[in-house]
């Protein structure tokens, strides 16, 4: 009876908006009590985070992303992209897609990208003659497109959670980085093609200037090595993922604070605090979710769900369709970090029962989360963009609909053509 009362109290706090990590911890504690285990196992599971060397990559990459966003790197990369692509029809919209994807890949938070680039991109798009609704759609949806590119924190987090389940085949962070490249490029290419079609006739009147391109390249000379340090170091066998994170974050810290001096020593603690607040939220949820995962496995929840789903869903194709519908709804309700640590331990065994590769599931999962971020009525990007641009949610929701349908088509391609994700996975 006491457990029932506690469960009702937890439900009440959930309705009242209690922090997610507290709710997950409460559910895990209830599960341990119901199974007859010592409740101190919750603390033991949280402490097990210290035994995951790859976990250090999350705070380091997040710090690098925040340092870049607080410097003048966004303006330099925007200038470089305009110099190289501005002459294309629809080039400015393509520039917006690329720079937003790049920054979200480093920060792991599309909301940060909206805040960092919104004031730069929206006026530029409107001045170039792009329709108002299209412009709002670009700046609201583009930041989500970086979630599938290294060193995206959601990619790393999925890999960490999947590794705890000891799947066969296994999931590595490097595999997740490789698997996201082609699906991510496809999504950017599709939206870029749509942007070129919607661009006004005078949107390509920025002539290419070799002098401007050289000047922009020189100005961005300290930012350009970042992808080569990361990708070349990891896949060249020079660094492990955690080591690459340390090198990248140290490089960005040195450039922004010492070389360019765009972040003063007095301002540095505030940037560190902001970045670690995001990391702290992720680690809190991950720590308590490890205990919940063990409770779920001990209670044979995945096994029972597999039996139930198998009894009602006959084919892999039908399962994948239902999976996408579920994930779209999940993306509307939860941020990608919470959704990953809570739902992946449940979904992964079911997906593998239907023959879905765990790495492929990760890309399906994150691609759906990208779309869920700007789906009405609860998409997180909609609320952040509404605050940033002082626009009603309904206006922004309507502006994102064309992008939703395009990216939904991409998700279906990613889902039903696993080779797109697994071509470079060992």
N, C-alpha and C positions, 0 to 999 in steps of 0.2 A: 504493500500500500504506500509506503514511504517513497519508493521509486516512482510510483505513479504521480504522487504529489509533486515531486521534483521535476518530473517530465512536463507536467502541466505548467509549472513555474517557468521552465526553460522556454516552452512554447509562448507563454505570455511575454517574456522578455524579447523573444524574436519579433513578435508583433509590434512591440514598443520600440524596436530599432536598436537592440543591443548589438555591440560589436561582434562581427562574424567569428573571430577567433575565440571569443568567450563562449559563444553558442556551440562551436565545434568541440571545445574542451569539455563543456558540460555534457554533451552527448557521449563523448568518449568516456568520461567518468561514469556516466550511467551504464554504459555498456560493460565497463570493467566490473562494476558492482554487480550487475545482473549475471555476469559470467563467473562470479566468485573470485576474481583476481584482486590483488592488493592495489588500491588506488594510486600508490606511489609509482606504479608502472607508467602513469601519464608523464610524470617528471622524468623517468628513465628514458622514455621514448623521445621526449624533447631534448634531453642531453645527447641522444644519439646523433643529433645534427652535427656535433663536433667531430664525428667520425666520417664525415663526407668531405674529402679534400676538394672535390669539384665545386662544392657549394660556395667557396670563396670567390668564384667567378661572378656571382650575382652582385654583391656589393661593389666589386671593382669595376665591372662594366657599367653599372648604374652611375657610379661616381664619374666615370669618363663622360658619359652622356650628359650629365648635369653640368659638368664643367664646360663642355662644348656649347650647351644651350645658353649658359650665362655669359659666354664670351661673345665676340663678334663673328664667330665662325658661321652662324646662319647667314649673315649678310655676305660673307666672302663666298660661301658655296652657292648662294643664290646668284651672285654676280657671275661666277664661273659658269654655272649652268646656263644662264641667259646668253653669255658670250658664245658658248658652244652650240646651243640648241635654239636660241631665240629667233634665228632666221627661218626655222621650220614653221609651216602653217600649224597653228596651235601650240607653238613651242613653249610659250609661257605656262600653259596648263601642264605640259609635260614636265617642265622644270619644277612646278609645284609638286607634282607627284613624286619625282625623284628625290628632291631634297627632304620632303616630309618622310618618305620611306627610310631614307638614310638616317635621319635623326631618331625616328622611332626605334630603329634597329639597335641604336646605342642606348637610348634611355629606357626602352621597354615600356614606355607609357605614352600612348598617343595623345593624351590630354596635355602633356608637357609640350609636345610638338605643336598642337593647336595654339597654345599660349605663346610659344616662342616665334612662330611663323605667321600667325594670323594677321598681325598688324602690318606685316611686310607684303604678304601675298594677296590678300583680298583687295586692297586699293589698287595694286598693280593689275590684277585681272579686270577690275571694273574700268580702269583707265584705258586698258587695251581694247575695250569694247565687248568683252564677254558678257553674256546675259547674267542678270543678277542672281537668278535661281541657280544657274550652272556654277557660278563663282562660289556661292555658299556651299553647294554640293561638293566641289573640289576640296575646299579647305576643311570641310567636315569629315570627308571620307579618306582623303589621301594619307593622313597620319597612320591609319590602321594598316596600311599596306606594307609597313616595315616589319611586321610581326614575324614574317617567315624568313627573314634574313639574319645571318650571324652579325653581331653577337646577341641577338634578341634574347632578353631574359625569359620570356615565355618558352622559347625553344629549350633553353637550359633547364628550366624548371620542369618541363614535361619529361626531359631525359632523366632527371634526378628521381622524379616520382616513379617513372616506369622501371628504373633500375632496382627500386626497392621490391618490386614484384618478381624479380628474377625470371623474366620471360625467356622463352626460347623460340625464335632468335632474340638475342639481347638488344638493348637500346643503348647507344653511346651518344654523348653530346656531339661528337664529330659527325656521326650519322645524321643527327637531327639538323645540323648546320648544312650538310650536303643535300639532304632531302628537301629543304625549303627553297633552294635556289630556283629551279625551273618552275614550280608552281607560283612562286612569288613574281618571277619575271613575266609569266603568262598573265597574271592579274594586272600588272602594271601595263603590259602591252595592250591588253583589251581596253582598259580605261583610257590609255593614251590615244588609241584609234578613235574611240568615241569623242575624246576631247578635240581631235583634229577635225572631226566631222561637225562638231558644234561650234568650232571657233569662227568668229566673224571674218569676213573677207580681208579686213585690214589687220588681222592679228599676226600676219607674217611679214610686216613691213619693217622689221628690225634687221638691217643688212648685216651680214657677217663681216667682222673686222678682225683681221689677223692681229693687229696691234692690241685691240681690246682683249682678245683671247690670250695673248701672251701676258698682258698685264694682270688679267684675272688668274691665270695659272701661277704667276709669280706671287700674287697676293695670297693665294691659297696653298702655297708650297708646304706649309707645315701640317695642313690637314690631309693633303693628298696621300701621304704614306700610310695613313691609318689602315685602309683595307688591305694593303700589301703586308703590313706588319702582322695583322690578324690572320688573314687567310693563308698567306705564304708561310707564316710561322707555324700554324697548326697543321696544315696539310703537307708542309715540307718536312715535318717531323722535328722541327727545331724546338717548339713549345708544346706542352700539354695545354689543355683549355684554360686551366687555372693559371698557369704560367703566362699564357698569352694575355689573360685579363690583367695580370700584374704589370706586364710590360706596357700594354696599351694605356692603362690608367696612369702609370708613372710618366709616360710620354706626354699625355694630354695635360697632366698637372704641371709638368716642366714647361711646356709650350705656353699654356694660358697664364701661368703665374710668373715665370722667370723670363721667357723669351719675349712674348707679346705684352706682358704686364697688363692684361685686360681684366684680370681678377686680382685685386690687391690682397695682401696678407690679412688685412683687417676684415675683408669681405669673405675670405675663404671659409672661415668657420660656419657662416650662414649657409653657404653652398653645400658644405659637408653635411650639415644638419638636415637640410631639405632632402638630399639624396638618401641619407640613411633612414629618414622617416619612412620612405617608400620601402626600403630594404627591410626595415624592422617589421613593417606590416606583413611583408611576404614571409619572413622567417617565423613570425608568431603563428600565422595560419599553417605553415608547413609543419612546424613542430607539433602542434596539437593534432594536426591531421594524420601524422604518422601513427599516433596512438589510436585514432579512429579507424585507420586502415587495418591495423591489427585486430581490432574488435570486429570489423566487418568480415575479415577473412576467417577469424576464429568462429564466428557465427554462421559461416558458410553462406553468406549472403550472395556472393558471385555465383556459387554453384546453383543455388535455388533460382536465381534470376536467369541463369543459362537454361535451366530446365523449363522455366515458364516461357521465356522468349522462344525457345526451340519448339514448344508446343503450339505457339501461335504464329510464328514466322517461319515459313518453309525455306526460303531462299536467301542467299547472301545478298542479292540485289535488293530485295525488299528490306532486309535488315539495314543496309546502308542508307536507303531512302529514309527510313524511320529514324536512324541515327542522326542524319542531317537535320531533320525537322526538330528533333529533341535539342540538338546543339544550338540551333538558331534561337530557340526559346531560352536556352540556358545563357547564351551570350547577352541577351537582353536584360537578364535578371542579375547576373553576377559578373564581376570583373574577371579577367582571364586568369589571374593568379589564384583567386579563390576557387574558380571553376576547375582549374587543373588539379589542385591538391585534393579537392573533395571528390570529384567525379571520375577522374582517370582510374583510380584503383577499382572502381565498380565497373566502368565501361570496358577496360582493357581485357579482362578475362572473357567477357561476352564476345567482344569483337574477334579475339583470337579463336574462339569456338567456331566462328564462321569463316576462319581462314584469312582474317585481315592481319597483315604484317603490323607489328606494334609501332614501327616508325611511320608507316603509312597512316595509321590511325592518328598519330600525333599531328601530321600535316592536315588531315581532315578536321581534326579538333580545332586547331589554331586558325585555319581558314574560315571556319564557321564563327569563331570568336571575333575575327576581324569584322565580319558583317554584322554580328550582333551588337558591336560597339556603336553602330549608327542606325540601328533599327528602332522605329517608333514602337511603343511610346517610352521605353526605358533605357535606350542605348546611352552609354556614358558620354560618348562624343557629342551627342545632341545637347546634353545639359551643359557641358563645358563650352561648346561653341555658342550656345544661347547666351551664356554669361559673357563670353569673350566678345561677341559681335552685337550684343544687345538686341537679339532677334527672338521672336516667339518660337517655341518648340515646333508648332505646326508648320511654320515657314521652312524651318530647317529640315523637318521630316519630309516635306514635299520635294525639297531640293535634292535629297539623297536617293529618292526612289529610282531614277534611272541607273545610278551606280549600284544600287542594291540588286537589280535584275541582272546587270552585267556580271557582277561578282558572284551572284548565285549560280549563273551558268558556269563560271570558272570553277566553283566548288564542286559542281556535278562532274565536270571533266576530271578534276583532281580525284574525286571519289571513285569513279568507275574506270579510270586508267591509272592504276597504281604504279606503272612503270615510270610515269612522270616524276614521281617522288622517289622511287627506289633505284633509278638508273645508276646513281653514284654511291649507293649504299652497299657496303661490303657484306 
